[in-house]
Amino acid sequence: MSLTPGEVKKIAHLARLNLLEEDVTLYTQQLSTILSFVEQMNQADTAQIEPLANSLDLSQRLRPDVVTESNQRTAFQAIAPQVEAGLYLVPQVIEGEE
């Protein structure tokens, strides 16, 4: 696939990139090369390939799901600036529609 300089300028605008006019030709060539490579990779037959979660085919070591700390809610709420009915009160940061 080959891109035109106009398409590269449009892509740059959508990506909020400020390209210099003299760089457009270079980026047109480089992006066209990348897209050609992607087209080439898309032609590879992967129908018989199983998806991998890990290239080394190892299982992930997980830690046991156990509680390791005690509940300190009362202590934390005792030093909080404002608490009501077990909830922390914070200033409103999003204004509602009126």
C-alpha positions as CSV (number, residue, x, y, z in Angstrom):
1,M,0.0,0.0,0.0
2,S,1.3,3.4,-0.9
3,L,0.3,6.6,0.8
4,T,0.1,10.0,-0.8
5,P,1.6,13.2,0.8
6,G,-2.0,14.4,1.2
7,E,-2.9,11.3,3.2
8,V,0.2,11.7,5.4
9,K,-0.8,15.3,6.1
10,K,-4.3,14.2,7.0
11,I,-3.0,11.4,9.3
12,A,-0.6,13.9,11.0
13,H,-3.5,16.3,11.5
14,L,-5.7,13.6,13.1
15,A,-2.8,12.6,15.3
16,R,-2.2,16.3,16.2
17,L,1.3,16.2,14.8
18,N,2.8,19.4,13.3
19,L,4.9,18.1,10.4
20,L,7.2,20.3,8.5
21,E,6.6,20.4,4.8
22,E,10.0,19.1,4.0
23,D,9.4,16.0,6.2
24,V,6.2,15.0,4.5
25,T,8.0,13.1,1.7
26,L,10.2,11.2,4.2
27,Y,7.2,10.2,6.3
28,T,5.2,9.3,3.2
29,Q,7.9,6.8,2.2
30,Q,8.4,5.4,5.7
31,L,4.7,4.9,6.4
32,S,4.2,3.3,3.0
33,T,7.0,0.9,3.7
34,I,5.4,0.0,7.1
35,L,2.0,-0.5,5.6
36,S,3.5,-2.7,2.8
37,F,5.2,-4.8,5.5
38,V,1.8,-5.2,7.4
39,E,0.2,-6.3,4.1
40,Q,2.9,-8.9,3.7
41,M,2.4,-10.2,7.3
42,N,-1.4,-10.4,6.7
43,Q,-0.8,-12.8,3.9
44,A,0.8,-15.4,6.2
45,D,-1.3,-18.4,6.8
46,T,-2.0,-18.6,10.5
47,A,-5.0,-20.9,10.4
48,Q,-3.1,-23.8,12.1
49,I,-1.4,-21.6,14.7
50,E,-2.7,-21.8,18.3
51,P,-2.8,-18.5,20.2
52,L,-0.3,-18.2,23.0
53,A,-0.6,-16.5,26.4
54,N,3.1,-17.0,27.1
55,S,5.7,-17.7,24.5
56,L,7.5,-20.0,26.9
57,D,4.4,-22.0,27.6
58,L,4.7,-21.5,31.3
59,S,1.9,-21.1,33.8
60,Q,1.8,-17.9,35.8
61,R,2.8,-18.2,39.5
62,L,0.1,-16.6,41.6
63,R,0.2,-15.8,45.3
64,P,-2.5,-17.3,47.5
65,D,-5.6,-15.1,47.9
66,V,-5.5,-14.5,51.6
67,V,-6.0,-11.5,53.8
68,T,-2.6,-10.3,55.2
69,E,-3.6,-7.0,56.9
70,S,-6.2,-6.3,59.6
71,N,-9.1,-3.9,59.0
72,Q,-8.0,-0.4,60.1
73,R,-11.1,1.4,58.8
74,T,-12.0,2.9,62.2
75,A,-8.4,4.2,62.8
76,F,-8.3,5.8,59.3
77,Q,-11.8,7.3,59.6
78,A,-10.8,8.8,63.0
79,I,-8.1,10.9,61.3
80,A,-10.2,11.8,58.2
81,P,-11.4,15.4,57.8
82,Q,-15.0,14.4,57.3
83,V,-16.8,11.1,57.7
84,E,-20.5,10.4,57.7
85,A,-22.2,7.0,58.1
86,G,-18.9,5.2,57.6
87,L,-18.2,7.1,54.3
88,Y,-15.5,9.6,53.6
89,L,-16.9,13.0,52.5
90,V,-15.0,14.8,49.8
91,P,-15.6,18.1,48.0
92,Q,-17.6,17.8,44.8
93,V,-15.3,17.9,41.8
94,I,-17.8,17.4,38.9
95,E,-20.6,19.9,38.5
96,G,-24.0,18.4,37.7
97,E,-26.3,19.6,34.9
98,E,-28.9,22.2,36.0
